[in-house]
C-alpha cells in the first residue's frame, strides 16, 4: 500500500529572487506615474490612494510573473513491504496421507496468516500448478507442478518493488518448467517454505514412462518401451499387460529382487489397420499398494497408409538442401532424396512432392522438369534465391510473379501473418519465426494472385513490407508453396542455438510439406485441427467456408458435434473470426474422440468428419513423495526458513524480526508554474477589473 503525504512547498524562479523587490518598485513606479499628479476633480484623495494601491498590486504581480516563478512541492509516499504467498494447486498436494490436512486445516491457517500480516505488510496471493493465477482459492486439480513459473511471474510483476518475503506452500514436487533452485538464484527476497505433502516412501508399482512413435505406417512392426518403477516391492512380482481394441497385444511377468528397482520392457507389435489406435498398458497392483492410479497408462498411435516420398532438386550444392533433408528425415511422414537439376532430363518417378531449390536457375531453365511436373499435377515447393531464373519462374504461373528484378538481393526477416488459416501454427513455431536470421530474397516487385495465402511477409526489422516471403497457392488442382529467399539452413542452426534441438524447425518444415502433399480438398468446408491434445490443453479448431465460386464466406453457422468413447456427445458452434471461423472446445477427458462439422442445411449441407485423441498427463500420479529437500534448499539459498505446516503461525514473528522487511519512503518533487495558478490569475483580473470599474464609475477611463 502506498500512502502519499505533502509536507510543504517552496517558491523558486529561473531568475535571482532579489529581482522580486524590483517588481515592487516597478509596480510603485507605474502607480506614481498614473496617479501622483492626478488633478481630476472627480477623484477624491482617498480614491486616488485606493486606485494607486490597485495599480501597484496588478503591475507588481504581472512583473513578478515575468520572472517565471514556480512552486516546488515535495510529496513523500510510503510503500509497505510486500509478502507474496504462493500455494501449490497441483493434484499431488492431496495424494498423500496428509491430504485432509491440506484441504481443510491448511487453508484456515493461511487465511489467519493473511489477516495477521495486514497493516504492516501488503499481502498478495497466488496459486500455481500448470499456470500462475492471482488467487487465494485452491482446488488441487492442476495436472502439472511448475514451481519455477511462479518465481518467474513474481519476478516480472514485482520488479523494483519492496518485496519483504515470499511464502511458498508446496510439496516440492515439480514436473514441468525449470529447476526451481535455478529460478531463485538471483532472488532479492527471502523465501519461507511451508513443507506440505508426505515424504514417506510407500509400496508402489508405477509406469514411469512409455516411449513410442506417435505415427507409424500400416503393415510395419513398431517398438514400444515401457519403464516400470518399483518402490518397497522387493521379492514381489507383477504382470505387465498391453491391450488394444479388447485384444491382448503383449504380456510379461516382472520380478523385483530389491525394494527400489526400475525395469524396462521392450516389445514390438504390428500396425494392421490405418487410423488412430488406442493401447492400454497395465501393471498389476501388489499387496499393500496405496497409489493405484499410476499402474495404468493409455497411449494413442496414428497408423498411416505409408510414407510419402519427396524429391529435393537443387541447382547446385547448398546448405539449404541438407537442412531440408535432415528435417524431413527426422519426421515420421516423409522420406527425401536429393537430386541436382543438371543430372535430370525429366521428373523422377514415384515421388509425391518436389522441392525445387533455385530451379529454374540462371544456368538451367529446367523446362522438361517443370513441364513434366505441371502435367502430373504434382505439388511443388519453390525456394527462390540469387541463382533463380525469375522470368522462367514467372512463366510457371504459380500465383506469384516477380517484376523488375534487381541484380542484388534483399536481406529480409519473416513477419508472421496472424490471419493465416491453412493450418495451425503453434506458438513455439511462431516464436521461432520471430527470432530467426534473415533470408536473402530476390529484389523485385512482388505481385500475387487472389489464390495466394501468405504465411509470412518480408520484413525489415519488425515492420512488414507487405511483400510475401512464405506463401501457398492452389492453381487448378495443383498446390504450390514458395519460400522467396535462400538461407533457411540458418533457421535450423538458430533453433538449435536457442533450444538445444531442431524440434521447432523440423515441425515447421513438416507442416509446410504436410499441407502441400495432402490430397486436394474439394470440400467447401475446410477444417484444421491437431490429432493429439494433452488433457490440460484446449481443443481448438479453425474452419474456412467457401461458396460455389470458391470465395470465403462466414455468414452460415458451422456446428460441431464431438463424440467420446463413452458415446457422450458435446455440441458446439463456431465463432466467426476475420473471414474464417474459430472454436475453442475447452478441455476434454483423456480418450479417443470422433467429430462431425456441418454447415448449411438441406441439400446444400456441407459435412466434415474426423477424429483426435486427448492423452492423460499422469505426471502428478508418477511421483507422490514430497521433496522437502528441494524446499529446504530454496529457503537456505534465499535466506529464508523452512517450516512445517503446523508451524505456519511462526511466520509473523519471523517476518517482523527482519530488518530488510521495512516500509520504504519515496520522495517526489513536483513543479507548478505560477502563471498557470488559477487563483493568482483570478486575483490579477479582479484587481484590474476593480480599478477599471472605479475609474469608470467616477467619470474617467
C-alpha positions, 0 to 999 in steps of 0.5 A: 500500500502506498500512502502519499503525504505533502509536507510543504512547498517552496517558491523558486524562479529561473531568475535571482529572487532579489529581482522580486523587490524590483517588481515592487518598485516597478509596480510603485513606479507605474502607480506614481506615474498614473496617479501622483499628479492626478488633478481630476476633480472627480477623484477624491484623495482617498480614491486616488490612494485606493486606485494607486494601491490597485495599480501597484498590486496588478503591475507588481504581480504581472512583473513578478510573473515575468520572472517565471516563478514556480512552486516546488512541492515535495510529496513523500509516499510510503510503500509497505513491504510486500509478502507474496504467498504462493500455494501449490494447486497441483493434484499431488498436494492431496495424494498423500496421507496428509491430504485432509490436512491440506484441504481443510486445516491448511487453508484456515491457517493461511487465511489467519496468516493473511489477516495477521500480516495486514497493516504492516505488510501488503499481502498478495496471493497466488496459486500455481500448478500448470499456470500462475493465477492471482488467487487465494482459492485452491482446488488441487486439480492442476495436472502439472507442478511448475514451481519455477513459473511462479518465481518467474511471474513474481519476478516480472510483476514485482520488479523494483518493488519492496518485496519483504518475503515470499511464502511458498506452500508446496510439496516440492514436487515439480514436473514441468518448467525449470529447476526451481533452485535455478529460478531463485538464484538471483532472488532479492527476497527471502523465501519461507517454505511451508513443507506440505505433502508426505515424504514417506516412501510407500509400496508402489508399482508405477509406469514411469514412462512409455516411449513410442512413435506417435505415427507409424505406417500400416503393415510395419512392426513398431517398438514400444518401451515401457519403464516400470518403477518399483518402490518397497516391492522387493521379492514381489512380482507383477504382470505387465499387460498391453491391450488394444481394441479388447485384444491382448497385444503383449504380456510379461511377468516382472520380478523385483529382487530389491525394494527400489528397482526400475525395469524396462520392457521392450516389445514390438507389435504390428500396425494392421489397420490405418487410423488412430489406435488406442493401447492400454498398458497395465501393471498389476497392483501388489499387496499393500499398494496405496497409489493405484492410479499410476499402474495404468497408462493409455497411449494413442498411435496414428497408423498411416497408409505409408510414407510419402516420398519427396524429391529435393532438386537443387541447382547446385550444392547448398546448405539449404538442401541438407537442412531440408533433408535432415528435417524431413528425415527426422519426421515420421511422414516423409522420406527425401532424396536429393537430386541436382537439376543438371543430372535430370532430363525429366521428373523422377518417378514415384515421388509425391512432392518436389522441392525445387531449390533455385530451379529454374536457375540462371544456368538451367531453365529446367523446362522438361522438369517443370513441364513434366511436373505441371502435367502430373499435377504434382505439388511443388515447393519453390525456394527462390534465391540469387541463382533463380531464373525469375522470368522462367519462374514467372512463366510457371504461373504459380500465383506469384510473379516477380517484376523488375528484378534487381541484380542484388538481393534483399536481406529480409526477416519473416513477419508472421501473418496472424490471419493465416488459416491453412493450418495451425501454427503453434506458438513455439513455431511462431516464436521461432519465426520471430527470432530467426536470421534473415533470408536473402530474397530476390529484389523485385516487385512482388505481385500475387494472385487472389489464390495466394495465402501468405504465411509470412511477409518480408520484413525489415526489422519488425515492420512488414513490407507487405511483400510475401516471403512464405506463401501457398497457392492452389492453381487448378488442382495443383498446390504450390508453396514458395519460400522467396529467399535462400538461407533457411539452413540458418533457421535450423542452426538458430533453433538449435542455438536457442533450444538445444534441438531442431524440434521447432524447425523440423515441425515447421518444415513438416507442416509446410510439406504436410499441407502441400502433399495432402490430397486436394480438398474439394470440400467447401468446408475446410477444417484444421485441427491437431490429432493429439491434445494433452488433457490440460490443453484446449481443443481448438479448431479453425474452419474456412467456408467457401461458396460455389465460386470458391470465395470465403464466406462466414455468414452460415453457422458451422456446428460441431458435434464431438463424440467420446468413447463413452458415446457422450456427445458435446455440441458446439458452434463456431465463432466467426473470426476475420473471414474464417471461423474459430472454436475453442472446445475447452478441455476434454477427458483423456480418450479417443474422440470422433467429430462431425462439422456441418454447415448449411442445411438441406441439400446444400449441407456441407459435412466434415468428419474426423477424429483426435485423441486427448492423452492423460498427463499422469505426471502428478500420479508418477511421483507422490513423495514430497521433496522437502529437500528441494524446499529446504534448499530454496529457503537456505539459498534465499535466506529464508526458513523452512517450516512445517505446516503446523508451524505456519503461525511462526511466520509473523514473528519471523517476518517482523524480526527482519530488518530488510522487511521495512516500509520504504519512503519515496520522495517526489518533487513536483513543479507548478508554474505560477502563471498557470495558478488559477487563483493568482490569475483570478486575483490579477483580473479582479484587481484590474477589473476593480480599478477599471470599474472605479475609474469608470464609475467616477467619470474617467477611463 
